Amino acid sequence: MSAYRKTRTRDKYRIVYTDRQRYELENEFNVSKYISIPRKAALSSALALSERQIKIWFQNRRAKERKLHKKRHDISSRQLNNSTDADSTSDAGVESPTYYQTYS
């Protein structure tokens, strides 16, 4: 049996990576978001995966990274908007002091 399992979903197979494979792929992704051809070949032999599987894993991982980045950006934008809304509403109903110029 190979180092990875396949699960059948309709007409396509979905690869379920082992913990070791995911660990190695994540480490490589942390080094570089884009894998070189020689490194892809080396990982392919070391992890018993095809180069195509590694290429697609990297594509999917970059998509996940973009999605997470966008989500973080949206959350921080919302928090910023909420804090500015809170600042403007906190002054509502409070009169600011009036200053008069005195003449001598």
VMD Tcl script that draws the C-alpha trace (Angstrom):
set ca {
  {0.00 0.00 0.00}
  {1.25 3.51 -0.75}
  {2.13 6.14 1.85}
  {-1.15 8.00 1.34}
  {-4.80 6.98 1.28}
  {-7.44 7.80 -1.29}
  {-11.07 8.48 -0.49}
  {-13.64 8.16 -3.19}
  {-15.83 11.20 -3.79}
  {-18.02 10.68 -6.85}
  {-15.79 10.07 -9.85}
  {-12.64 11.62 -8.42}
  {-10.21 10.55 -5.78}
  {-9.31 12.89 -2.97}
  {-5.87 12.41 -1.49}
  {-5.69 12.23 2.29}
  {-2.13 13.12 3.22}
  {-0.37 11.52 6.16}
  {0.74 13.67 9.09}
  {4.35 13.39 7.95}
  {3.49 14.46 4.39}
  {1.51 17.47 5.63}
  {4.33 18.39 8.03}
  {6.97 18.28 5.28}
  {4.77 20.15 2.79}
  {3.95 22.87 5.35}
  {7.64 23.25 6.24}
  {8.51 23.65 2.58}
  {5.67 26.17 2.14}
  {7.00 28.21 5.07}
  {10.38 28.36 3.32}
  {8.91 29.35 -0.04}
  {5.34 29.84 -1.25}
  {6.41 28.63 -4.72}
  {8.25 25.32 -5.02}
  {11.14 24.92 -7.46}
  {11.23 22.05 -9.94}
  {14.25 20.33 -8.31}
  {12.73 20.68 -4.83}
  {9.39 19.34 -6.10}
  {11.19 16.27 -7.52}
  {13.04 15.71 -4.23}
  {9.86 16.00 -2.15}
  {8.06 13.72 -4.57}
  {10.51 10.89 -3.93}
  {10.83 11.56 -0.21}
  {7.07 11.65 0.42}
  {5.96 9.06 -2.16}
  {3.70 11.61 -3.89}
  {3.60 12.56 -7.55}
  {5.01 15.93 -8.60}
  {1.52 16.84 -9.77}
  {0.10 16.17 -6.29}
  {2.78 18.40 -4.77}
  {2.14 21.14 -7.33}
  {-1.59 21.06 -6.63}
  {-1.03 20.99 -2.86}
  {1.03 24.19 -3.19}
  {-1.65 25.84 -5.36}
  {-4.33 24.96 -2.83}
  {-2.17 26.11 0.09}
  {-1.53 29.50 -1.57}
  {-5.30 29.86 -2.11}
  {-5.87 29.06 1.56}
  {-3.24 31.66 2.53}
  {-4.95 34.33 0.41}
  {-8.32 33.44 1.93}
  {-6.94 33.68 5.49}
  {-5.20 36.97 4.70}
  {-8.41 38.43 3.27}
  {-10.40 37.26 6.29}
  {-7.88 38.84 8.70}
  {-7.94 42.07 6.69}
  {-11.76 42.16 6.70}
  {-11.89 41.57 10.46}
  {-9.35 44.31 11.21}
  {-11.20 46.71 8.88}
  {-14.47 45.95 10.66}
  {-12.86 46.48 14.07}
  {-11.40 49.78 12.90}
  {-14.80 50.89 11.60}
  {-16.48 49.83 14.85}
  {-13.97 51.74 16.96}
  {-14.44 54.93 14.90}
  {-18.21 54.52 15.14}
  {-17.91 54.09 18.91}
  {-15.75 57.23 19.18}
  {-18.25 59.34 17.24}
  {-21.27 58.00 19.16}
  {-19.59 58.37 22.54}
  {-19.67 62.15 22.06}
  {-23.37 62.17 21.19}
  {-25.55 64.00 23.70}
  {-22.59 65.56 25.50}
  {-22.23 69.29 25.18}
  {-18.78 70.60 24.69}
  {-17.80 73.47 26.96}
  {-18.47 76.95 25.61}
  {-15.72 79.49 25.84}
  {-16.43 83.21 25.82}
  {-13.99 85.89 25.03}
  {-13.88 88.55 27.69}
  {-13.31 92.18 26.83}
  {-11.48 94.49 29.12}
}
mol new
graphics top color blue
foreach p $ca { graphics top sphere $p radius 0.5 }
foreach p [lrange $ca 0 end-1] q [lrange $ca 1 end] { graphics top cylinder $p $q radius 0.2 }
display resetview
